[in-house]
């Protein structure tokens, strides 16, 4: 059980007073909108504005779309991974509001990667690996922003990694990680 998804849906069930199965079902529509926005934004950032529309056409044919009503961890992590990709690939003129100043770390990218790892460690690790490969492919363009984001993500995910290998650190270690 991955804590990010379980905590999100448990909080939704508790705050609304719904049964757990109804809380999961209620989350399907907002997750559909969030996933569609994430897919369109990532495609637009990587391939141009019109690619976002084509991504919305192709998204209903994907495995992720089929699982939206189930809304397990891998589906919840998709918008976070897509946010990381869109932040990485956006051109400075297209996405000036979300871009850090030159020479500054990209903390929003670190947040997206960390949240993806905490919601679903495998999807988060794949997103981190993809970001690292893109950085290796074009270090002049990405390294100055991505390396601090990856280091920040690694520090924030240390408590999750400790739990995954079987250590039981005290609760305050999670706060220190963040």
ABEGO torsion letter per residue (X at the ends): XBAAAAAAAAAAAAAAGBBAAAAAAAAAAAAAAAAAAAAAAAAAAAAEAAAAAAAAAAAAABAAAAAAAAGBAAAAAAAAAAAAAAAAABBAAAAAAABBBBGBBBAAAAAAAAAAAAABAAAAAAAAAAAAAAAAABAAAAAAAAAAAAAAAAAAAAAAAAAAAGBBBBAAAAAAAX
